[in-house]
């Protein structure tokens, strides 16, 4: 099992981290979630039947770990909001994409910001298809969807991102060139 685990780590660690980072937008949280993925893999590898590739199986586990994280955060944030005195303090969120991951190109930064306004399903499809470069069938395996649903969600996600980016282009002072995402 150790050699299998080592091989999985060597082959997929960076991709898993990158996927989770794009999902949660926090380096430490992504690192924690990668560890959670490895724990889940270690506990359940004997049950892996090989009906999908290891890669898609790992991405499925990673996506579920991210969803679990968001569920926990939602309940934590809800408790915080219920106990917070809004009259005494103002909350301001100035979080941005960490510099070591964010690309310098303005269009790519707009794309990442636009992903925040997409649904979880749309965000997952965009990350898996365009950032992780998975095929439609691999993406369908990861998400447990049909290929048709992946294509539909991808189409809607690209349409939503394009609309958001065009709206933001009018607000930005710098120049904007249309992005085409052909795959």
C-alpha positions as CSV (number, residue, x, y, z in Angstrom):
1,X,0.0,0.0,0.0
2,X,2.9,2.4,0.7
3,X,4.2,2.1,-2.8
4,X,0.8,2.7,-4.2
5,X,0.3,5.7,-1.9
6,X,3.7,7.1,-2.9
7,X,2.9,6.7,-6.6
8,X,-0.4,8.5,-6.2
9,X,1.3,11.3,-4.3
10,X,4.0,11.7,-6.9
11,X,1.6,11.6,-9.8
12,X,-1.2,13.8,-8.5
13,X,-0.2,15.9,-5.6
14,X,0.4,19.1,-7.5
15,X,-2.8,18.8,-9.5
16,X,-4.9,18.0,-6.4
17,X,-3.5,21.0,-4.6
18,X,-4.0,23.3,-7.6
19,X,-7.6,22.1,-8.0
20,X,-8.4,22.6,-4.4
21,X,-6.7,25.9,-4.3
22,X,-8.9,27.2,-7.1
23,X,-11.9,25.9,-5.3
24,X,-11.2,27.4,-1.9
25,X,-8.8,30.3,-2.8
26,X,-6.7,29.8,0.3
27,X,-3.3,28.1,0.4
28,X,-3.5,26.7,3.9
29,X,-7.1,25.5,3.5
30,X,-6.1,23.8,0.2
31,X,-3.1,22.1,1.9
32,X,-5.4,20.9,4.7
33,X,-7.9,19.6,2.2
34,X,-5.2,17.8,0.2
35,X,-4.3,16.0,3.4
36,X,-7.9,15.1,4.0
37,X,-8.0,13.7,0.4
38,X,-5.0,11.5,1.2
39,X,-6.6,10.3,4.4
40,X,-9.7,9.4,2.5
41,X,-7.7,7.6,-0.2
42,X,-5.7,5.7,2.4
43,X,-8.9,4.5,4.1
44,X,-10.8,3.6,1.0
45,X,-8.2,2.5,-1.6
46,X,-9.0,-1.2,-1.0
47,X,-12.6,-0.4,-2.2
48,X,-11.4,1.4,-5.4
49,X,-12.8,-0.8,-8.1
50,X,-11.1,0.7,-11.1
51,X,-14.4,1.6,-12.8
52,X,-12.9,5.1,-13.4
53,X,-9.3,6.2,-13.7
54,X,-7.3,6.9,-10.5
55,X,-7.1,10.5,-11.5
56,X,-10.9,11.0,-11.8
57,X,-11.4,9.1,-8.6
58,X,-9.0,11.4,-6.8
59,X,-10.7,14.5,-8.2
60,X,-14.0,13.2,-7.0
61,X,-12.7,12.8,-3.5
62,X,-11.1,16.2,-3.7
63,X,-14.3,17.9,-4.9
64,X,-16.3,16.2,-2.1
65,X,-13.7,17.3,0.4
66,X,-14.1,20.9,-0.8
67,X,-17.9,20.7,-0.7
68,X,-17.7,19.3,2.9
69,X,-15.4,22.2,3.8
70,X,-17.9,24.7,2.4
71,X,-20.7,23.1,4.3
72,X,-18.8,23.4,7.5
73,X,-17.9,27.0,6.7
74,X,-21.5,27.8,6.0
75,X,-22.7,26.6,9.4
76,X,-19.7,28.3,11.1
77,X,-20.4,31.6,9.3
78,X,-24.1,31.4,10.1
79,X,-23.3,31.0,13.8
80,X,-20.9,34.0,13.6
81,X,-23.5,36.1,11.8
82,X,-26.2,35.3,14.4
83,X,-23.8,36.5,17.2
84,X,-22.3,39.5,15.5
85,X,-23.4,43.0,16.5
86,X,-23.8,44.8,13.1
87,X,-24.4,48.1,14.8
88,X,-20.9,48.3,16.4
89,X,-18.7,46.9,13.7
90,X,-18.4,46.7,9.9
91,X,-17.0,43.7,8.1
92,X,-14.9,44.2,5.1
93,X,-13.5,41.4,3.0
94,X,-10.5,42.4,1.0
95,X,-9.2,38.9,0.2
96,X,-7.5,38.4,-3.1
97,X,-5.8,35.6,-5.0
98,X,-2.4,35.0,-3.6
99,X,0.4,36.4,-5.6
100,X,2.3,33.2,-6.0
101,X,-0.6,31.6,-7.9
102,X,-2.2,34.6,-9.6
103,X,-1.0,35.2,-13.1
104,X,0.0,38.6,-14.2
105,X,-2.3,38.8,-17.2
106,X,-5.3,41.0,-16.5
107,X,-7.7,38.9,-18.4
108,X,-6.8,35.8,-16.4
109,X,-7.3,37.7,-13.1
110,X,-10.7,38.8,-14.4
111,X,-11.5,35.2,-15.2
112,X,-10.6,34.0,-11.7
113,X,-12.8,36.8,-10.1
114,X,-15.6,35.9,-12.5
115,X,-15.5,32.3,-11.2
116,X,-16.4,33.5,-7.7
117,X,-19.8,34.6,-9.1
118,X,-20.5,31.3,-10.7
119,X,-22.4,28.4,-9.1
120,X,-20.3,25.6,-7.5
121,X,-21.2,23.3,-10.5
122,X,-20.1,25.9,-13.1
123,X,-16.9,26.6,-11.2
124,X,-16.1,22.9,-10.9
125,X,-16.6,22.4,-14.6
126,X,-14.5,25.4,-15.6
127,X,-11.6,24.4,-13.3
128,X,-11.6,20.8,-14.3
129,X,-11.9,21.4,-18.0
130,X,-9.8,24.6,-18.5
131,X,-7.4,24.7,-15.6
132,X,-6.9,21.0,-15.0
133,X,-7.4,20.1,-18.7
134,X,-9.6,17.1,-18.1
135,X,-11.7,15.8,-21.0
136,X,-15.5,16.0,-21.0
137,X,-15.7,12.3,-20.2
138,X,-13.1,12.6,-17.3
139,X,-15.0,15.6,-16.0
140,X,-18.2,13.7,-16.1
141,X,-16.6,10.8,-14.2
142,X,-15.3,13.2,-11.5
143,X,-18.6,14.9,-11.0
144,X,-20.7,11.8,-11.4
145,X,-22.7,13.4,-14.3
146,X,-23.5,12.5,-17.9
147,X,-21.3,14.0,-20.6
148,X,-24.3,15.9,-21.8
149,X,-24.7,17.6,-18.4
150,X,-21.0,18.5,-18.4
151,X,-21.4,20.1,-21.8
152,X,-24.5,22.0,-20.8
153,X,-23.0,23.2,-17.6
154,X,-19.8,24.2,-19.4
155,X,-21.7,26.1,-22.0
156,X,-23.7,28.0,-19.3
157,X,-20.6,28.6,-17.2
158,X,-18.7,30.1,-20.2
159,X,-21.7,32.2,-21.0
160,X,-21.9,33.5,-17.4
161,X,-18.2,34.1,-17.2
162,X,-18.2,36.0,-20.4
163,X,-21.1,38.2,-19.3
164,X,-19.4,38.9,-15.9
165,X,-16.1,39.7,-17.6
166,X,-17.8,42.1,-20.1
167,X,-19.6,43.8,-17.3
168,X,-16.4,44.2,-15.4
169,X,-14.5,45.4,-18.5
170,X,-16.7,48.5,-18.5
171,X,-15.8,49.2,-14.9
172,X,-12.0,48.8,-15.3
173,X,-9.9,51.6,-16.6
174,X,-7.5,49.3,-18.5
175,X,-8.1,47.8,-21.9
176,X,-10.0,44.6,-22.4
177,X,-9.8,42.1,-25.2
178,X,-12.3,39.4,-25.7
179,X,-11.3,35.9,-24.6
180,X,-12.2,32.9,-26.6
181,X,-12.3,29.6,-24.8
182,X,-12.3,26.9,-27.5
183,X,-12.0,23.4,-26.4
